[in-house]
């Protein structure tokens, strides 16, 4: 059974930094795209950043230049370094990965981690 587990959320002041981590575990053959999404209260879930297996990255306009996504393929992990945090970054952040098992290739989600930016 494949699982994604996030960690690293918390409360931070505006202008501060946080680093989110997400670990993939279970039986699988490979991980393709890994991504971070977020969902603020009353809003739809939105893509924050994604990284391909070869390391190509894409960012939402709202976080480009402040957030950095990276991955460690040997550890099956993806990270999101968040700097210069703003009040509007407050949301539940979800890890997502497209993972290939012997049965299929599908998208998996973590349980989410709360990030609150507040003074």
Beta strands, then each sheet from edge to edge (+ up, - down):
strand 1: 3-7
strand 2: 10-12
strand 3: 18-25
strand 4: 30-39
strand 5: 46-51
strand 6: 57-59
strand 7: 67-72
strand 8: 77-82
strand 9: 91-100
strand 10: 105-109
strand 11: 113-117
sheet 1: 1+ 3- 8+ 7-
sheet 2: 2+ 11+ 9- 4+ 5- 6+
sheet 3: 2+ 11+ 9- 10+
end
